[in-house]
Amino acid sequence: QDSGGVYRDFLDTVSDELMSPQLPLLVPTPNHCDDVGKERDAFVLNPAADVSPGAPARRMLHFLGQLMGVCLRRGDVLPLCLSRTVWKAVLGEEMTVEDLECFDAGAAKIVRRLGRPPPEGVDADTFAIEFSGLRFVVRDSAGQERELMERGRSTRVTFERAKEFADLMLGMRLQEAKSQLEHLRSGLARVVSLDCLALWTWRYLEERVCGIAIVDVGLLKKYVRYDGIAAESPEVGFLWEVIEEMCQNDLRLFLHFVWGRSRLPPDGSPKWAEGFKVTSSSSGEQWLPTAHTCFFQLDLPAYTSKEVCKQRVQFAIHNCVSLGIA
């Protein structure tokens, strides 16, 4: 009986496409583009996405919200890497400059320098040197120029109005994708009542939709079971040594190889089902391990050394990436 390997692979593929230039819904965080600060691998809702009536992006955002709702109800995992500001916005949580810093450290630095008194902020002389040409306009995560007030492009920011500029900039950047968020939330609300999420934290919501971002080997070990092979057998020991030495990227590849997904579900989730099954393979050590993604199962040949095991496993996870050959 098929236990959903193809379906899990579909969700992984959807996530990969969403976090690619092929679809207009998400853009990399400015920190990602500048390679600074936190959330360098994260994405935010694209504030430039056209959500006018009939626009494809409008329907896509609505469907994405519905897909998130399905994951919440079924316990499925949609392995998106979104900024925490997206999850906070979905829940309607208040945000601060610390949240802005998470996805745009450069903008947060400007907000702090112009919105606070010295020594953290700037004095009049420093402002005159560094911000003399500043206008009431800033760029959002999509690179669009956004006016902070009427005729903002032609309104000069003086030292006396620096804090006003900082406050307006902070508010705009934290709400830059408000229109796009509305359609995401409307799709989610079709599947899950938003009132039911009122007591959730943004981190819990993220884990329920996207799974655990860090692949925890200890959690994987907790749900392992052995069939036709002893936990104390040498090849099992070699396998766990190889897994424990993997970087996070290789762990995600290993997880996709054996289960068709790149993130683990939360501890206690029914999606663990019967757990990670390791069985003995009658193939010789010259053969690669075989995976059955529908059943979260790995058939492990009797490798005679850690080196051989590592070579075979690494080749498999890096080259057998399609369900057709995995």
ZADO-1210 file (C-alpha; in nm, 4 decimals, padded with zeros to 6 digits):
<atoms>
<atom x="00.0000" y="00.0000" z="00.0000" code="GLN" pos="1"/>
<atom x="00.1328" y="00.3443" z="-00.0971" code="ASP" pos="2"/>
<atom x="00.1972" y="00.5561" z="00.2117" code="SER" pos="3"/>
<atom x="00.2436" y="00.8871" z="00.0319" code="GLY" pos="4"/>
<atom x="00.6027" y="00.9032" z="-00.0919" code="GLY" pos="5"/>
<atom x="00.5006" y="01.0633" z="-00.4214" code="VAL" pos="6"/>
<atom x="00.2728" y="01.3089" z="-00.2381" code="TYR" pos="7"/>
<atom x="00.5571" y="01.4145" z="-00.0041" code="ARG" pos="8"/>
<atom x="00.7859" y="01.4565" z="-00.3031" code="ASP" pos="9"/>
<atom x="00.5177" y="01.6751" z="-00.4643" code="PHE" pos="10"/>
<atom x="00.5144" y="01.9056" z="-00.1576" code="LEU" pos="11"/>
<atom x="00.8943" y="01.9300" z="-00.1666" code="ASP" pos="12"/>
<atom x="00.8823" y="02.0160" z="-00.5373" code="THR" pos="13"/>
<atom x="00.6140" y="02.2799" z="-00.4792" code="VAL" pos="14"/>
<atom x="00.8325" y="02.4396" z="-00.2120" code="SER" pos="15"/>
<atom x="01.1372" y="02.4389" z="-00.4395" code="ASP" pos="16"/>
<atom x="00.9408" y="02.6113" z="-00.7150" code="GLU" pos="17"/>
<atom x="00.7954" y="02.8693" z="-00.4763" code="LEU" pos="18"/>
<atom x="01.1484" y="02.9588" z="-00.3651" code="MET" pos="19"/>
<atom x="01.2695" y="03.0039" z="-00.7217" code="SER" pos="20"/>
<atom x="01.2547" y="03.2898" z="-00.9749" code="PRO" pos="21"/>
<atom x="00.9954" y="03.0926" z="-01.1751" code="GLN" pos="22"/>
<atom x="00.7042" y="03.2018" z="-00.9521" code="LEU" pos="23"/>
<atom x="00.6254" y="03.5599" z="-00.8436" code="PRO" pos="24"/>
<atom x="00.5057" y="03.4938" z="-00.4871" code="LEU" pos="25"/>
<atom x="00.8289" y="03.5030" z="-00.2856" code="LEU" pos="26"/>
<atom x="01.1556" y="03.6956" z="-00.3025" code="VAL" pos="27"/>
<atom x="01.4805" y="03.6394" z="-00.1119" code="PRO" pos="28"/>
<atom x="01.5276" y="03.8570" z="00.1945" code="THR" pos="29"/>
<atom x="01.7581" y="04.1597" z="00.1522" code="PRO" pos="30"/>
<atom x="01.9905" y="03.9849" z="00.3992" code="ASN" pos="31"/>
<atom x="01.9985" y="03.6912" z="00.1556" code="HIS" pos="32"/>
<atom x="02.0922" y="03.9232" z="-00.1312" code="CYS" pos="33"/>
<atom x="02.3517" y="04.1160" z="00.0717" code="ASP" pos="34"/>
<atom x="02.4837" y="03.8063" z="00.2542" code="ASP" pos="35"/>
<atom x="02.4633" y="03.9716" z="00.5966" code="VAL" pos="36"/>
<atom x="02.2810" y="03.9145" z="00.9238" code="GLY" pos="37"/>
<atom x="02.0173" y="03.6525" z="00.9910" code="LYS" pos="38"/>
<atom x="01.7744" y="03.4741" z="00.7582" code="GLU" pos="39"/>
<atom x="02.0166" y="03.4660" z="00.4665" code="ARG" pos="40"/>
<atom x="01.8402" y="03.1573" z="00.3332" code="ASP" pos="41"/>
<atom x="01.4876" y="03.2868" z="00.3897" code="ALA" pos="42"/>
<atom x="01.2179" y="03.4367" z="00.1679" code="PHE" pos="43"/>
<atom x="00.9453" y="03.6969" z="00.2190" code="VAL" pos="44"/>
<atom x="00.6198" y="03.7620" z="00.0366" code="LEU" pos="45"/>
<atom x="00.6885" y="03.9556" z="-00.2819" code="ASN" pos="46"/>
<atom x="00.5500" y="04.3097" z="-00.2326" code="PRO" pos="47"/>
<atom x="00.5605" y="04.3567" z="-00.6098" code="ALA" pos="48"/>
<atom x="00.3288" y="04.0617" z="-00.6814" code="ALA" pos="49"/>
<atom x="00.0214" y="04.1808" z="-00.8704" code="ASP" pos="50"/>
<atom x="-00.2873" y="04.0978" z="-00.6622" code="VAL" pos="51"/>
<atom x="-00.5416" y="04.2892" z="-00.8677" code="SER" pos="52"/>
<atom x="-00.8658" y="04.0998" z="-00.9498" code="PRO" pos="53"/>
<atom x="-00.7947" y="03.8183" z="-01.1916" code="GLY" pos="54"/>
<atom x="-00.4155" y="03.8354" z="-01.1519" code="ALA" pos="55"/>
<atom x="-00.2425" y="03.4925" z="-01.1389" code="PRO" pos="56"/>
<atom x="-00.0429" y="03.5867" z="-00.8279" code="ALA" pos="57"/>
<atom x="-00.3648" y="03.6601" z="-00.6419" code="ARG" pos="58"/>
<atom x="-00.4951" y="03.3095" z="-00.7088" code="ARG" pos="59"/>
<atom x="-00.1560" y="03.1570" z="-00.6300" code="MET" pos="60"/>
<atom x="-00.1358" y="03.3273" z="-00.2908" code="LEU" pos="61"/>
<atom x="-00.4869" y="03.2109" z="-00.2093" code="HIS" pos="62"/>
<atom x="-00.3943" y="02.8543" z="-00.3066" code="PHE" pos="63"/>
<atom x="-00.0707" y="02.8717" z="-00.1061" code="LEU" pos="64"/>
<atom x="-00.2755" y="02.9680" z="00.1979" code="GLY" pos="65"/>
<atom x="-00.5051" y="02.6717" z="00.1355" code="GLN" pos="66"/>
<atom x="-00.2050" y="02.4403" z="00.1006" code="LEU" pos="67"/>
<atom x="-00.0717" y="02.5650" z="00.4350" code="MET" pos="68"/>
<atom x="-00.4116" y="02.4927" z="00.5864" code="GLY" pos="69"/>
<atom x="-00.4041" y="02.1381" z="00.4485" code="VAL" pos="70"/>
<atom x="-00.0659" y="02.0862" z="00.6128" code="CYS" pos="71"/>
<atom x="-00.2043" y="02.2099" z="00.9437" code="LEU" pos="72"/>
<atom x="-00.5020" y="01.9747" z="00.9267" code="ARG" pos="73"/>
<atom x="-00.3236" y="01.6663" z="00.7934" code="ARG" pos="74"/>
<atom x="00.0175" y="01.7057" z="00.9532" code="GLY" pos="75"/>
<atom x="00.1898" y="01.7256" z="00.6137" code="ASP" pos="76"/>
<atom x="00.5107" y="01.9232" z="00.5696" code="VAL" pos="77"/>
<atom x="00.5563" y="02.2055" z="00.3180" code="LEU" pos="78"/>
<atom x="00.9293" y="02.2793" z="00.3572" code="PRO" pos="79"/>
<atom x="00.9331" y="02.6517" z="00.2863" code="LEU" pos="80"/>
<atom x="01.2002" y="02.8719" z="00.4385" code="CYS" pos="81"/>
<atom x="01.0127" y="03.1918" z="00.5218" code="LEU" pos="82"/>
<atom x="01.1153" y="03.4874" z="00.7341" code="SER" pos="83"/>
<atom x="00.9690" y="03.4899" z="01.0811" code="ARG" pos="84"/>
<atom x="00.7960" y="03.8156" z="00.9861" code="THR" pos="85"/>
<atom x="00.5716" y="03.6225" z="00.7473" code="VAL" pos="86"/>
<atom x="00.4527" y="03.3907" z="01.0246" code="TRP" pos="87"/>
<atom x="00.4082" y="03.6802" z="01.2660" code="LYS" pos="88"/>
<atom x="00.2057" y="03.8679" z="01.0062" code="ALA" pos="89"/>
<atom x="-00.0179" y="03.5657" z="00.9473" code="VAL" pos="90"/>
<atom x="-00.0928" y="03.5579" z="01.3206" code="LEU" pos="91"/>
<atom x="-00.1306" y="03.9366" z="01.3427" code="GLY" pos="92"/>
<atom x="00.1520" y="03.9737" z="01.5958" code="GLU" pos="93"/>
<atom x="00.3087" y="04.3112" z="01.6588" code="GLU" pos="94"/>
<atom x="00.6586" y="04.3536" z="01.5179" code="MET" pos="95"/>
<atom x="00.9542" y="04.5731" z="01.6039" code="THR" pos="96"/>
<atom x="01.2847" y="04.6847" z="01.4571" code="VAL" pos="97"/>
<atom x="01.4334" y="04.3532" z="01.5737" code="GLU" pos="98"/>
<atom x="01.2021" y="04.1755" z="01.3307" code="ASP" pos="99"/>
<atom x="01.3068" y="04.4096" z="01.0512" code="LEU" pos="100"/>
<atom x="01.6697" y="04.3340" z="01.1325" code="GLU" pos="101"/>
<atom x="01.6030" y="03.9627" z="01.0838" code="CYS" pos="102"/>
<atom x="01.5333" y="04.0062" z="00.7126" code="PHE" pos="103"/>
<atom x="01.6938" y="04.3464" z="00.6350" code="ASP" pos="104"/>
<atom x="01.9814" y="04.4364" z="00.8656" code="ALA" pos="105"/>
<atom x="02.0740" y="04.7435" z="00.6595" code="GLY" pos="106"/>
<atom x="01.7276" y="04.8968" z="00.6874" code="ALA" pos="107"/>
<atom x="01.7133" y="04.8238" z="01.0612" code="ALA" pos="108"/>
<atom x="02.0457" y="05.0008" z="01.1095" code="LYS" pos="109"/>
<atom x="01.9092" y="05.3141" z="00.9397" code="ILE" pos="110"/>
<atom x="01.5923" y="05.3016" z="01.1513" code="VAL" pos="111"/>
<atom x="01.7958" y="05.2812" z="01.4700" code="ARG" pos="112"/>
<atom x="02.0400" y="05.5536" z="01.3713" code="ARG" pos="113"/>
<atom x="01.7697" y="05.7993" z="01.2708" code="LEU" pos="114"/>
<atom x="01.5110" y="05.7054" z="01.5296" code="GLY" pos="115"/>
<atom x="01.7212" y="05.7096" z="01.8447" code="ARG" pos="116"/>
<atom x="01.9288" y="05.9753" z="02.0189" code="PRO" pos="117"/>
<atom x="02.3106" y="05.9589" z="02.0341" code="PRO" pos="118"/>
<atom x="02.5237" y="05.7634" z="02.0958" code="PRO" pos="119"/>
<atom x="02.3258" y="05.4941" z="01.9089" code="GLU" pos="120"/>
<atom x="02.1604" y="05.7538" z="01.6897" code="GLY" pos="121"/>
<atom x="02.3174" y="06.0337" z="01.4888" code="VAL" pos="122"/>
<atom x="02.3689" y="06.3957" z="01.5927" code="ASP" pos="123"/>
<atom x="02.2948" y="06.6948" z="01.3711" code="ALA" pos="124"/>
<atom x="02.6465" y="06.7166" z="01.2288" code="ASP" pos="125"/>
<atom x="02.6606" y="06.3476" z="01.1384" code="THR" pos="126"/>
<atom x="02.3135" y="06.3662" z="00.9853" code="PHE" pos="127"/>
<atom x="02.4194" y="06.6582" z="00.7656" code="ALA" pos="128"/>
<atom x="02.7162" y="06.4587" z="00.6378" code="ILE" pos="129"/>
<atom x="02.5564" y="06.1177" z="00.5847" code="GLU" pos="130"/>
<atom x="02.1878" y="06.1886" z="00.5149" code="PHE" pos="131"/>
<atom x="02.1782" y="06.5293" z="00.3505" code="SER" pos="132"/>
<atom x="02.0047" y="06.3980" z="00.0355" code="GLY" pos="133"/>
<atom x="01.7506" y="06.1794" z="00.2128" code="LEU" pos="134"/>
<atom x="01.3867" y="06.1966" z="00.0985" code="ARG" pos="135"/>
<atom x="01.0700" y="06.0351" z="00.2357" code="PHE" pos="136"/>
<atom x="01.1059" y="05.7344" z="00.0098" code="VAL" pos="137"/>
<atom x="01.2599" y="05.3881" z="00.0609" code="VAL" pos="138"/>
<atom x="01.2929" y="05.0619" z="-00.1293" code="ARG" pos="139"/>
<atom x="01.1068" y="04.7464" z="-00.0295" code="ASP" pos="140"/>
<atom x="01.2261" y="04.3852" z="-00.0488" code="SER" pos="141"/>
<atom x="01.1403" y="04.3717" z="-00.4195" code="ALA" pos="142"/>
<atom x="01.3489" y="04.6824" z="-00.4908" code="GLY" pos="143"/>
<atom x="01.0464" y="04.9028" z="-00.5524" code="GLN" pos="144"/>
<atom x="01.0670" y="05.2667" z="-00.4507" code="GLU" pos="145"/>
<atom x="00.7884" y="05.3432" z="-00.2009" code="ARG" pos="146"/>
<atom x="00.6847" y="05.6900" z="-00.0833" code="GLU" pos="147"/>
<atom x="00.6339" y="05.7207" z="00.2909" code="LEU" pos="148"/>
<atom x="00.3984" y="06.0155" z="00.2554" code="MET" pos="149"/>
<atom x="00.2292" y="06.2188" z="-00.0134" code="GLU" pos="150"/>
<atom x="00.4940" y="06.3770" z="-00.2372" code="ARG" pos="151"/>
<atom x="00.7581" y="06.1857" z="-00.0430" code="GLY" pos="152"/>
<atom x="01.0024" y="06.1812" z="-00.3350" code="ARG" pos="153"/>
<atom x="01.0230" y="06.5579" z="-00.3290" code="SER" pos="154"/>
<atom x="01.0113" y="06.6033" z="00.0506" code="THR" pos="155"/>
<atom x="01.3504" y="06.6379" z="00.2110" code="ARG" pos="156"/>
<atom x="01.4173" y="06.4726" z="00.5465" code="VAL" pos="157"/>
<atom x="01.5598" y="06.7241" z="00.7935" code="THR" pos="158"/>
<atom x="01.7339" y="06.6369" z="01.1179" code="PHE" pos="159"/>
<atom x="01.4248" y="06.7451" z="01.3078" code="GLU" pos="160"/>
<atom x="01.2115" y="06.4994" z="01.1089" code="ARG" pos="161"/>
<atom x="01.4602" y="06.2106" z="01.1201" code="ALA" pos="162"/>
<atom x="01.2638" y="06.0182" z="01.3835" code="LYS" pos="163"/>
<atom x="00.9441" y="06.0636" z="01.1821" code="GLU" pos="164"/>
<atom x="01.1208" y="05.9167" z="00.8796" code="PHE" pos="165"/>
<atom x="01.2495" y="05.6233" z="01.0875" code="ALA" pos="166"/>
<atom x="00.9030" y="05.5455" z="01.2229" code="ASP" pos="167"/>
<atom x="00.7425" y="05.5635" z="00.8786" code="LEU" pos="168"/>
<atom x="01.0172" y="05.3502" z="00.7269" code="MET" pos="169"/>
<atom x="00.9813" y="05.0851" z="00.9964" code="LEU" pos="170"/>
<atom x="00.6037" y="05.0724" z="00.9563" code="GLY" pos="171"/>
<atom x="00.6192" y="05.0492" z="00.5788" code="MET" pos="172"/>
<atom x="00.8868" y="04.7776" z="00.5714" code="ARG" pos="173"/>
<atom x="00.7036" y="04.5599" z="00.8226" code="LEU" pos="174"/>
<atom x="00.3791" y="04.6011" z="00.6248" code="GLN" pos="175"/>
<atom x="00.5259" y="04.6118" z="00.2737" code="GLU" pos="176"/>
<atom x="00.3408" y="04.2977" z="00.1584" code="ALA" pos="177"/>
<atom x="00.0123" y="04.3700" z="00.3370" code="LYS" pos="178"/>
<atom x="-00.1974" y="04.3272" z="00.0217" code="SER" pos="179"/>
<atom x="-00.0301" y="03.9969" z="-00.0646" code="GLN" pos="180"/>
<atom x="-00.0687" y="03.8750" z="00.2936" code="LEU" pos="181"/>
<atom x="-00.4447" y="03.9327" z="00.2847" code="GLU" pos="182"/>
<atom x="-00.4853" y="03.6820" z="00.0027" code="HIS" pos="183"/>
<atom x="-00.2581" y="03.4286" z="00.1710" code="LEU" pos="184"/>
<atom x="-00.4627" y="03.4591" z="00.4915" code="ARG" pos="185"/>
<atom x="-00.7920" y="03.4332" z="00.3022" code="SER" pos="186"/>
<atom x="-00.6786" y="03.1031" z="00.1495" code="GLY" pos="187"/>
<atom x="-00.5669" y="02.9736" z="00.4895" code="LEU" pos="188"/>
<atom x="-00.8990" y="03.0779" z="00.6427" code="ALA" pos="189"/>
<atom x="-01.0851" y="02.8599" z="00.3880" code="ARG" pos="190"/>
<atom x="-00.9277" y="02.5523" z="00.5492" code="VAL" pos="191"/>
<atom x="-00.8529" y="02.6552" z="00.9093" code="VAL" pos="192"/>
<atom x="-01.0334" y="02.9109" z="01.1239" code="SER" pos="193"/>
<atom x="-00.7815" y="03.1851" z="01.1993" code="LEU" pos="194"/>
<atom x="-00.9350" y="03.2206" z="01.5449" code="ASP" pos="195"/>
<atom x="-00.8032" y="02.8725" z="01.6235" code="CYS" pos="196"/>
<atom x="-00.4479" y="03.0026" z="01.5786" code="LEU" pos="197"/>
<atom x="-00.4854" y="03.2875" z="01.8286" code="ALA" pos="198"/>
<atom x="-00.2907" y="03.1117" z="02.1044" code="LEU" pos="199"/>
<atom x="-00.0146" y="02.9834" z="01.8777" code="TRP" pos="200"/>
<atom x="00.3325" y="03.1335" z="01.8567" code="THR" pos="201"/>
<atom x="00.4804" y="03.2104" z="01.5178" code="TRP" pos="202"/>
<atom x="00.7460" y="02.9432" z="01.5695" code="ARG" pos="203"/>
<atom x="00.4857" y="02.6742" z="01.6456" code="TYR" pos="204"/>
<atom x="00.2872" y="02.7737" z="01.3363" code="LEU" pos="205"/>
<atom x="00.6019" y="02.7508" z="01.1234" code="GLU" pos="206"/>
<atom x="00.6835" y="02.4044" z="01.2570" code="GLU" pos="207"/>
<atom x="00.3286" y="02.2805" z="01.2008" code="ARG" pos="208"/>
<atom x="00.3333" y="02.3942" z="00.8375" code="VAL" pos="209"/>
<atom x="00.6973" y="02.3524" z="00.7395" code="CYS" pos="210"/>
<atom x="00.8336" y="02.0926" z="00.9781" code="GLY" pos="211"/>
<atom x="01.1543" y="02.1339" z="01.1740" code="ILE" pos="212"/>
<atom x="01.4104" y="02.3381" z="00.9803" code="ALA" pos="213"/>
<atom x="01.7076" y="02.1673" z="01.1453" code="ILE" pos="214"/>
<atom x="01.7269" y="01.7951" z="01.0764" code="VAL" pos="215"/>
<atom x="01.7739" y="01.6499" z="01.4246" code="ASP" pos="216"/>
<atom x="01.9582" y="01.3167" z="01.4057" code="VAL" pos="217"/>
<atom x="01.8556" y="01.2435" z="01.7642" code="GLY" pos="218"/>
<atom x="01.4891" y="01.2777" z="01.6662" code="LEU" pos="219"/>
<atom x="01.5452" y="01.0513" z="01.3658" code="LEU" pos="220"/>
<atom x="01.7049" y="00.7911" z="01.5946" code="LYS" pos="221"/>
<atom x="01.4072" y="00.8129" z="01.8291" code="LYS" pos="222"/>
<atom x="01.1758" y="00.6877" z="01.5547" code="TYR" pos="223"/>
<atom x="01.4022" y="00.4251" z="01.3963" code="VAL" pos="224"/>
<atom x="01.3121" y="00.0568" z="01.3956" code="ARG" pos="225"/>
<atom x="01.4954" y="-00.2410" z="01.2528" code="TYR" pos="226"/>
<atom x="01.3564" y="-00.5311" z="01.0516" code="ASP" pos="227"/>
<atom x="01.5721" y="-00.8327" z="00.9715" code="GLY" pos="228"/>
<atom x="01.8823" y="-00.6543" z="01.0964" code="ILE" pos="229"/>
<atom x="02.0161" y="-00.5978" z="01.4476" code="ALA" pos="230"/>
<atom x="02.0655" y="-00.2477" z="01.5850" code="ALA" pos="231"/>
<atom x="02.4117" y="-00.3634" z="01.6979" code="GLU" pos="232"/>
<atom x="02.5199" y="-00.4901" z="01.3539" code="SER" pos="233"/>
<atom x="02.8342" y="-00.3271" z="01.2107" code="PRO" pos="234"/>
<atom x="02.6620" y="-00.1847" z="00.9028" code="GLU" pos="235"/>
<atom x="02.3992" y="-00.0106" z="01.1180" code="VAL" pos="236"/>
<atom x="02.6771" y="00.1417" z="01.3279" code="GLY" pos="237"/>
<atom x="02.8538" y="00.2615" z="01.0118" code="PHE" pos="238"/>
<atom x="02.5295" y="00.4135" z="00.8821" code="LEU" pos="239"/>
<atom x="02.4695" y="00.6198" z="01.1956" code="TRP" pos="240"/>
<atom x="02.8319" y="00.7343" z="01.2045" code="GLU" pos="241"/>
<atom x="02.7965" y="00.8553" z="00.8466" code="VAL" pos="242"/>
<atom x="02.4644" y="01.0278" z="00.9209" code="ILE" pos="243"/>
<atom x="02.5979" y="01.1995" z="01.2337" code="GLU" pos="244"/>
<atom x="02.8870" y="01.3475" z="01.0346" code="GLU" pos="245"/>
<atom x="02.6593" y="01.4919" z="00.7627" code="MET" pos="246"/>
<atom x="02.6065" y="01.8644" z="00.7243" code="CYS" pos="247"/>
<atom x="02.2490" y="01.9946" z="00.7265" code="GLN" pos="248"/>
<atom x="02.2302" y="02.0027" z="00.3471" code="ASN" pos="249"/>
<atom x="02.3330" y="01.6369" z="00.3213" code="ASP" pos="250"/>
<atom x="02.0906" y="01.5445" z="00.5983" code="LEU" pos="251"/>
<atom x="01.8092" y="01.7014" z="00.3978" code="ARG" pos="252"/>
<atom x="01.9231" y="01.5075" z="00.0902" code="LEU" pos="253"/>
<atom x="01.9322" y="01.1856" z="00.2923" code="PHE" pos="254"/>
<atom x="01.5841" y="01.2506" z="00.4264" code="LEU" pos="255"/>
<atom x="01.4537" y="01.3170" z="00.0757" code="HIS" pos="256"/>
<atom x="01.6206" y="00.9979" z="-00.0480" code="PHE" pos="257"/>
<atom x="01.4584" y="00.7760" z="00.2138" code="VAL" pos="258"/>
<atom x="01.1262" y="00.9559" z="00.2707" code="TRP" pos="259"/>
<atom x="01.0586" y="01.1977" z="-00.0150" code="GLY" pos="260"/>
<atom x="01.0685" y="01.5015" z="00.2153" code="ARG" pos="261"/>
<atom x="01.3462" y="01.7371" z="00.3249" code="SER" pos="262"/>
<atom x="01.2229" y="01.8187" z="00.6775" code="ARG" pos="263"/>
<atom x="01.1189" y="01.6097" z="00.9728" code="LEU" pos="264"/>
<atom x="00.7686" y="01.6473" z="01.1147" code="PRO" pos="265"/>
<atom x="00.7456" y="01.7663" z="01.4760" code="PRO" pos="266"/>
<atom x="00.8073" y="01.5154" z="01.7527" code="ASP" pos="267"/>
<atom x="00.4825" y="01.3328" z="01.8285" code="GLY" pos="268"/>
<atom x="00.3255" y="01.4057" z="01.4896" code="SER" pos="269"/>
<atom x="00.1128" y="01.1210" z="01.3478" code="PRO" pos="270"/>
<atom x="00.3078" y="01.1652" z="01.0235" code="LYS" pos="271"/>
<atom x="00.5903" y="00.9636" z="01.1807" code="TRP" pos="272"/>
<atom x="00.3540" y="00.6634" z="01.1398" code="ALA" pos="273"/>
<atom x="00.5677" y="00.3515" z="01.1903" code="GLU" pos="274"/>
<atom x="00.8921" y="00.5479" z="01.1939" code="GLY" pos="275"/>
<atom x="01.2180" y="00.5133" z="01.0004" code="PHE" pos="276"/>
<atom x="01.2570" y="00.1491" z="00.9014" code="LYS" pos="277"/>
<atom x="01.6034" y="00.0052" z="00.8347" code="VAL" pos="278"/>
<atom x="01.6104" y="-00.3425" z="00.6817" code="THR" pos="279"/>
<atom x="01.8826" y="-00.5772" z="00.5649" code="SER" pos="280"/>
<atom x="01.9622" y="-00.5943" z="00.1948" code="SER" pos="281"/>
<atom x="02.0842" y="-00.9122" z="00.0291" code="SER" pos="282"/>
<atom x="02.2901" y="-00.7052" z="-00.2150" code="SER" pos="283"/>
<atom x="02.6663" y="-00.7029" z="-00.1792" code="GLY" pos="284"/>
<atom x="02.8603" y="-00.4053" z="-00.0514" code="GLU" pos="285"/>
<atom x="02.9326" y="-00.2947" z="-00.4064" code="GLN" pos="286"/>
<atom x="02.5642" y="-00.1968" z="-00.4311" code="TRP" pos="287"/>
<atom x="02.4014" y="00.1257" z="-00.3227" code="LEU" pos="288"/>
<atom x="02.1415" y="00.1328" z="-00.0451" code="PRO" pos="289"/>
<atom x="01.7826" y="00.1168" z="-00.1670" code="THR" pos="290"/>
<atom x="01.5059" y="00.3456" z="-00.0425" code="ALA" pos="291"/>
<atom x="01.1274" y="00.3025" z="-00.0382" code="HIS" pos="292"/>
<atom x="01.0010" y="00.6556" z="00.0156" code="THR" pos="293"/>
<atom x="00.6388" y="00.5466" z="00.0510" code="CYS" pos="294"/>
<atom x="00.7292" y="00.3520" z="00.3631" code="PHE" pos="295"/>
<atom x="01.0245" y="00.5592" z="00.4975" code="PHE" pos="296"/>
<atom x="01.2410" y="00.2505" z="00.4541" code="GLN" pos="297"/>
<atom x="01.6099" y="00.1977" z="00.3799" code="LEU" pos="298"/>
<atom x="01.7451" y="-00.1381" z="00.2623" code="ASP" pos="299"/>
<atom x="02.1033" y="-00.1434" z="00.3857" code="LEU" pos="300"/>
<atom x="02.3678" y="-00.3756" z="00.2361" code="PRO" pos="301"/>
<atom x="02.6177" y="-00.5347" z="00.4750" code="ALA" pos="302"/>
<atom x="02.8953" y="-00.2793" z="00.4296" code="TYR" pos="303"/>
<atom x="03.2252" y="-00.3902" z="00.5813" code="THR" pos="304"/>
<atom x="03.3630" y="-00.0466" z="00.6675" code="SER" pos="305"/>
<atom x="03.2538" y="00.3070" z="00.7448" code="LYS" pos="306"/>
<atom x="03.4409" y="00.4333" z="00.4390" code="GLU" pos="307"/>
<atom x="03.2525" y="00.2054" z="00.2004" code="VAL" pos="308"/>
<atom x="02.9213" y="00.2909" z="00.3686" code="CYS" pos="309"/>
<atom x="02.9922" y="00.6631" z="00.3437" code="LYS" pos="310"/>
<atom x="03.0867" y="00.6414" z="-00.0233" code="GLN" pos="311"/>
<atom x="02.7730" y="00.4463" z="-00.1170" code="ARG" pos="312"/>
<atom x="02.5323" y="00.6558" z="00.0911" code="VAL" pos="313"/>
<atom x="02.6784" y="00.9872" z="-00.0273" code="GLN" pos="314"/>
<atom x="02.6585" y="00.8776" z="-00.3909" code="PHE" pos="315"/>
<atom x="02.2985" y="00.7683" z="-00.3452" code="ALA" pos="316"/>
<atom x="02.1710" y="01.0871" z="-00.1792" code="ILE" pos="317"/>
<atom x="02.3477" y="01.3157" z="-00.4273" code="HIS" pos="318"/>
<atom x="02.2630" y="01.1278" z="-00.7449" code="ASN" pos="319"/>
<atom x="01.9409" y="00.9328" z="-00.6828" code="CYS" pos="320"/>
<atom x="01.7263" y="01.2441" z="-00.6366" code="VAL" pos="321"/>
<atom x="01.4303" y="01.1358" z="-00.8501" code="SER" pos="322"/>
<atom x="01.1704" y="00.8983" z="-00.7122" code="LEU" pos="323"/>
<atom x="01.1973" y="00.7101" z="-01.0376" code="GLY" pos="324"/>
<atom x="01.5526" y="00.5984" z="-00.9630" code="ILE" pos="325"/>
<atom x="01.5624" y="00.6236" z="-00.5831" code="ALA" pos="326"/>
</atoms>
